[in-house]
């Protein structure tokens, strides 16, 4: 006998997305979480970091920035707490659950059975094996937004989205910021010229950016940190580690269920988010496919639909999920990078300085780069089919959603060129870029992918 149609382990973005999708299908749902619902995105990730960044740009001080974070987090968390979920018909169990069989979960000293189980246990900050780091009071994003006096100096280990966003905010609040990155550029998952523009902006803010640099050891004495970079040591008040995420897959009895993990501890799934155990799915950060809150929400819904809609399967496609770094300038991307585009792709590009809205805002740094592959019959005559884009500049995080919609609709590129935007809005630059697929516009036309 089963107790629920769907049991969900974890109450972050993926778990909430799965629970709400399942309840709308008429299923009985148990959502098990020993942490407040909302997860990392609500409490220590997306919501607080963007609140903090905006506060720094609006001229607030550090203390007021942290107060805004607390206020915004509380407001958003209130709309997705356990009581709200219960009112929606979801049985929320505020405890830790663990597998004791393929679809059997032990929670609060009882065993419950599910026709389907969706694992959505999320991730936590990854901590690199730096000598001495484990013995010092470094922080990650999990503690970064806790109330405290403003540090005068900060060393940030890692120049991905978290490190770059919080580094910019701290510099705007007046701290001396050093960013240490072992790769040869910041934001290494994005286009190289996007990295160049963001780094230049950081340098103008007074941030000391150290790429191709490894933090070899960290010490802490008399309330101060010393970070050894090999050629020199940097003294600072605070060390923030922002070197990625690692999955929360230990302590949930996954071995008891027979669920397979990869070498890094992520749960292995197929394209439909199914694990190797029938009726068990893994969604969100714990599967490592795409560690973004909106991707997690999408995975949760798709897994619930596949589990509950008989004879139907829903594939998760990470190439159709946009992602944004909210630095100055913003960097937004979706799908393939230019270096990974097929040889027969066509790249339409325009500098943000050609955008009248950017000129009006005196924010002309950046570009729009659209990548399309030839369609089966029309080739590039209709603009081809979009397979990737990068937008750098003002409102990039909003403009990338145009491309996401086009890719979701499997529409031809000419739709981007045809669509009339309000003038002078930021998104008019998308039309200028797309026009280059069809003719020379303002002296430029589309080109093959560059390979450097």
C-alpha positions in Angstrom: 0.0 0.0 0.0 1.3 3.4 -0.9 0.8 6.5 1.2 1.4 9.1 -1.5 1.5 9.4 -5.2 4.6 11.5 -4.9 7.1 11.9 -2.1 9.5 14.8 -2.5 12.8 15.0 -0.5 13.9 18.7 -0.3 12.0 22.0 -0.1 14.1 24.3 -2.3 13.2 25.5 -5.8 13.2 22.1 -7.3 11.1 20.5 -4.5 8.6 23.3 -4.5 8.2 23.2 -8.3 7.7 19.4 -8.2 5.2 19.7 -5.3 3.1 22.3 -6.9 3.1 20.6 -10.3 2.1 17.3 -8.7 -0.8 18.7 -6.6 -2.2 20.4 -9.8 -2.3 16.9 -11.4 -4.5 15.8 -8.6 -1.9 13.7 -6.9 -1.4 13.2 -3.2 1.9 14.8 -2.3 4.3 14.7 0.7 7.0 17.3 0.8 9.8 16.5 3.3 12.3 19.1 4.4 14.2 19.8 7.6 15.1 23.3 6.5 12.8 26.3 5.8 11.1 26.0 2.4 12.6 28.0 -0.4 16.1 26.6 -0.1 19.4 28.3 -1.0 17.9 30.6 -3.6 15.6 32.3 -1.1 17.8 32.5 2.0 21.5 32.5 0.9 21.6 32.7 -2.9 19.6 34.5 -5.6 17.3 36.6 -3.5 19.8 38.0 -0.9 22.6 38.5 -3.4 20.5 40.6 -5.8 19.0 42.6 -2.9 22.5 43.2 -1.6 23.8 44.3 -5.1 20.9 46.7 -5.7 21.4 48.2 -2.3 25.1 48.9 -3.1 24.2 50.5 -6.4 21.6 52.7 -4.8 24.1 54.3 -2.4 23.0 52.5 0.8 25.6 51.6 3.4 26.6 48.0 4.3 24.3 47.8 7.3 21.4 49.1 5.3 22.2 46.6 2.6 22.0 43.7 5.0 18.7 45.0 6.5 17.3 45.1 3.0 18.4 41.5 2.4 16.6 40.4 5.6 13.4 42.3 4.7 13.2 41.0 1.1 14.0 37.4 2.1 11.3 37.5 4.8 8.7 38.8 2.3 9.5 36.2 -0.3 9.8 33.3 2.2 6.4 34.2 3.6 4.8 33.3 0.2 6.2 29.8 0.1 6.4 28.6 3.7 5.0 25.4 5.1 1.6 26.8 6.0 1.2 28.2 2.5 2.0 24.8 1.0 -0.4 23.0 3.3 -3.1 25.4 2.2 -2.4 24.3 -1.4 -3.0 20.7 -0.4 0.6 19.6 0.1 1.4 17.5 3.1 4.5 19.2 4.4 6.6 17.2 6.9 9.2 19.4 8.6 11.8 16.8 9.3 14.6 14.9 7.6 13.7 12.0 5.4 15.8 9.1 4.4 15.4 6.2 2.0 15.0 2.8 3.6 14.1 1.1 0.3 13.5 2.0 -3.3 10.4 4.1 -2.7 10.2 3.9 1.1 11.1 6.9 3.2 11.7 7.0 6.9 10.7 10.3 8.5 9.8 11.2 12.1 10.1 7.5 13.2 7.7 6.2 10.7 7.9 4.8 7.2 5.9 6.1 4.3 5.6 4.7 0.8 5.4 6.5 -2.5 4.4 5.5 -6.0 7.1 8.0 -7.0 9.9 9.7 -5.1 11.5 12.9 -6.4 14.9 13.7 -4.8 15.5 17.5 -4.6 18.1 17.7 -1.9 20.1 20.6 -3.4 23.7 21.5 -2.9 26.0 23.3 -0.6 29.1 25.5 -1.2 32.2 23.6 -2.3 35.3 24.2 -0.2 38.6 23.8 -2.0 41.5 21.9 -0.3 43.6 25.0 0.6 46.1 24.6 3.3 44.8 25.9 6.6 41.4 26.9 5.3 39.5 24.3 7.3 41.0 25.8 10.5 40.0 29.4 10.0 36.6 31.2 10.2 36.1 31.7 6.4 32.6 32.3 5.1 30.6 31.2 2.1 27.4 32.6 0.8 25.6 30.7 3.5 26.9 33.1 6.2 27.7 36.1 4.0 24.4 37.9 4.7 24.5 37.4 8.5 24.5 40.7 10.4 28.0 41.9 11.2 30.2 45.1 11.1 31.4 45.9 7.6 34.8 44.4 6.8 37.3 46.9 5.5 39.0 44.3 3.3 37.8 41.0 1.7 39.6 38.3 -0.3 37.2 36.3 -2.5 38.4 33.0 -3.7 36.6 32.2 -6.9 35.5 34.5 -9.8 32.3 32.8 -10.9 29.0 34.5 -10.7 28.8 34.5 -6.8 32.4 35.9 -6.4 32.0 38.6 -9.1 28.5 39.7 -7.9 29.4 40.0 -4.2 32.9 41.4 -5.0 31.3 44.3 -6.9 28.8 44.9 -4.2 31.5 45.0 -1.5 33.6 47.4 -3.5 30.6 49.7 -3.9 30.1 49.6 -0.1 33.7 50.8 0.3 35.6 47.6 1.1 39.0 46.8 -0.5 38.3 43.7 -2.5 40.7 41.1 -4.0 39.4 38.4 -6.2 41.6 35.3 -6.6 40.8 33.0 -9.5 42.9 30.0 -10.7 41.5 30.1 -14.3 43.0 32.6 -16.8 39.9 34.8 -16.7 36.9 35.5 -14.6 33.4 34.1 -15.5 35.1 31.4 -17.5 31.8 29.7 -18.5 30.9 32.8 -20.5 32.2 34.3 -23.7 35.8 35.6 -23.3 35.0 39.1 -24.4 32.3 39.2 -21.7 34.9 38.4 -19.1 37.1 41.2 -20.4 34.3 43.8 -20.0 33.3 42.7 -16.5 36.9 42.6 -15.3 37.5 46.1 -16.7 34.5 47.4 -14.8 35.7 45.7 -11.6 39.2 47.3 -11.9 37.5 50.7 -12.3 35.7 50.0 -9.0 39.1 49.4 -7.4 38.9 45.6 -7.2 42.2 43.8 -7.4 41.5 40.9 -9.8 44.1 38.1 -9.7 43.5 35.5 -12.5 45.8 32.4 -13.0 46.4 32.6 -9.3 46.0 29.9 -6.6 45.4 30.6 -2.9 48.1 28.3 -1.5 47.3 28.7 2.2 45.1 30.7 4.6 46.0 31.7 8.2 44.1 33.6 10.8 45.6 35.5 13.7 44.4 38.3 15.9 41.2 38.7 13.9 43.0 39.1 10.6 43.4 36.7 7.7 46.6 36.1 5.7 46.1 34.6 2.2 49.3 33.2 0.6 49.3 33.6 -3.1 52.8 32.2 -3.6 54.6 35.4 -4.7 53.0 37.4 -1.9 50.5 37.3 1.0 47.4 39.5 1.3 46.1 40.6 4.7 42.3 41.0 5.0 39.4 41.1 7.5 37.3 38.5 5.7 37.7 35.5 3.4 34.8 34.6 1.2 35.0 31.2 -0.6 33.0 31.1 -3.8 34.3 28.1 -5.7 31.2 26.4 -6.8 28.7 23.9 -5.3 28.8 20.3 -4.3 25.7 18.0 -4.1 23.7 17.2 -0.9 23.5 13.5 -1.5 24.9 12.0 1.7 22.8 11.1 4.6 19.6 10.5 2.6 19.9 6.7 2.3 20.4 6.8 -1.5 22.5 3.6 -1.2 19.6 1.9 0.5 17.4 2.7 -2.5 20.2 1.7 -4.9 20.3 5.2 -6.5 23.4 5.6 -8.6 25.8 8.5 -8.1 28.7 9.7 -10.2 32.3 10.2 -9.0 31.5 13.7 -7.8 28.5 12.6 -5.8 25.8 13.9 -8.1 22.8 11.7 -8.7 22.8 10.2 -12.2 19.7 10.7 -14.3 18.6 10.3 -17.9 17.2 13.1 -20.1 13.9 12.7 -18.3 15.4 13.1 -14.8 14.8 9.5 -14.0 17.4 7.7 -11.9 18.4 4.0 -12.3 15.7 3.1 -9.8 12.1 2.9 -11.2 9.9 5.6 -9.9 12.7 7.6 -8.4 13.7 11.0 -10.0 16.4 13.5 -9.1 15.9 17.2 -9.8 17.8 20.5 -9.1 21.3 20.9 -7.9 21.6 17.3 -6.6 21.9 16.0 -10.2 24.4 18.5 -11.3 22.9 19.1 -14.8 22.4 22.8 -14.4 22.7 24.4 -11.0 20.3 27.3 -11.3 17.1 27.9 -9.3 14.9 28.5 -12.3 16.3 25.3 -13.9 15.6 23.5 -10.7 12.0 24.7 -10.7 11.6 23.5 -14.3 13.1 20.1 -13.5 10.7 19.7 -10.6 7.7 20.3 -12.8 8.9 18.0 -15.6 9.7 15.2 -13.2 6.3 15.5 -11.6 4.6 15.4 -15.1 6.6 12.4 -16.2 5.8 10.6 -13.0 2.1 11.3 -13.1 1.0 11.6 -16.7 0.7 8.0 -18.0 2.5 7.3 -21.3 4.1 10.7 -21.5 7.7 11.8 -20.8 9.1 15.3 -20.5 12.7 15.9 -21.4 14.8 18.6 -19.6 16.9 20.6 -22.1 19.6 22.7 -20.3 20.4 24.5 -23.6 17.0 26.3 -23.4 17.6 27.7 -19.9 19.0 31.2 -19.7 21.4 32.3 -17.0 22.6 35.7 -15.9 25.4 37.3 -13.9 24.2 40.5 -12.3 27.5 42.4 -12.5 28.1 45.7 -14.1 27.7 45.2 -17.0 25.2 42.3 -16.8 26.1 39.1 -18.6 23.4 36.8 -19.9 23.6 33.7 -22.0 21.7 30.7 -23.3 22.6 27.7 -25.3 26.0 27.3 -27.0 29.0 29.7 -26.9 30.5 30.8 -30.2 33.5 28.6 -29.9 31.2 25.6 -29.6 28.9 26.5 -32.4 28.9 24.2 -35.5 30.8 25.3 -38.6 27.7 26.0 -40.5 26.3 28.3 -37.8 25.7 32.0 -38.5 26.6 34.6 -35.9 24.7 37.9 -35.8 26.3 40.5 -33.6 26.0 44.2 -32.7 27.8 46.4 -30.2 25.7 47.8 -27.4 26.9 51.3 -28.5 24.6 50.9 -31.5 21.6 50.9 -29.1 20.0 54.3 -28.7 18.8 53.4 -25.2 22.3 52.5 -24.2 23.5 55.9 -25.5 20.8 57.7 -23.5 21.8 55.8 -20.4 25.6 56.4 -21.0 26.0 52.6 -20.7 27.4 51.6 -24.1 29.7 48.7 -23.0 28.6 45.3 -24.2 27.2 43.5 -27.2 24.5 41.2 -28.4 25.6 37.9 -30.1 23.0 35.6 -31.6 24.0 32.2 -33.0 21.7 30.2 -35.4 22.1 26.9 -37.2 20.7 26.3 -40.6 17.1 24.9 -40.7 16.6 21.6 -42.6 14.9 23.1 -45.7 15.3 26.9 -45.6 18.9 26.8 -44.3 19.7 30.4 -43.2 17.2 32.1 -45.5 14.7 32.5 -42.6 17.4 33.3 -40.1 17.9 29.7 -39.1 17.1 28.2 -35.7 18.6 29.9 -32.6 21.0 27.7 -30.7 22.7 30.3 -28.5 23.1 33.9 -27.5 25.1 36.1 -25.2 24.0 39.6 -24.2 26.3 41.9 -22.2 25.2 45.3 -21.0 22.2 47.1 -19.5 19.2 44.9 -18.9 20.9 41.9 -20.4 19.1 39.7 -17.9 15.8 40.8 -19.3 16.8 40.7 -23.0 18.0 37.2 -22.9 14.5 36.0 -22.2 13.5 37.0 -25.8 15.9 34.4 -27.0 14.7 31.9 -24.5 11.2 32.3 -25.8 12.3 31.9 -29.4 14.2 28.8 -28.6 11.3 27.3 -26.6 9.0 27.9 -29.6 11.6 26.5 -32.0 11.0 29.7 -34.0 13.0 31.0 -36.9 15.4 33.8 -36.4 13.5 36.2 -38.7 10.9 36.6 -35.9 13.5 38.4 -33.8 14.1 40.7 -36.8 10.4 41.2 -37.5 9.2 42.0 -34.0 8.7 45.7 -33.4 9.9 46.9 -30.0 9.0 50.1 -28.2 11.6 52.8 -28.9 13.9 53.6 -27.3 14.0 50.5 -25.2 17.0 48.3 -24.5 15.6 45.4 -26.5 15.7 47.3 -29.8 19.3 46.1 -30.1 18.0 42.6 -30.5 16.2 43.6 -33.7 19.4 45.3 -35.0 21.4 42.2 -34.3 18.9 39.8 -36.0 18.6 42.0 -39.1 22.2 41.2 -39.9 21.2 37.7 -40.8 19.4 39.1 -43.8 21.4 42.0 -45.1 24.2 44.4 -44.2 22.9 46.6 -41.5 24.8 49.7 -40.4 27.8 48.3 -42.2 27.8 44.8 -40.7 26.3 41.5 -41.6 26.3 38.0 -40.1 29.5 35.9 -40.1 30.7 32.4 -39.4 31.7 31.4 -35.9 35.2 32.5 -34.7 37.4 29.8 -33.3 39.9 31.8 -31.2 
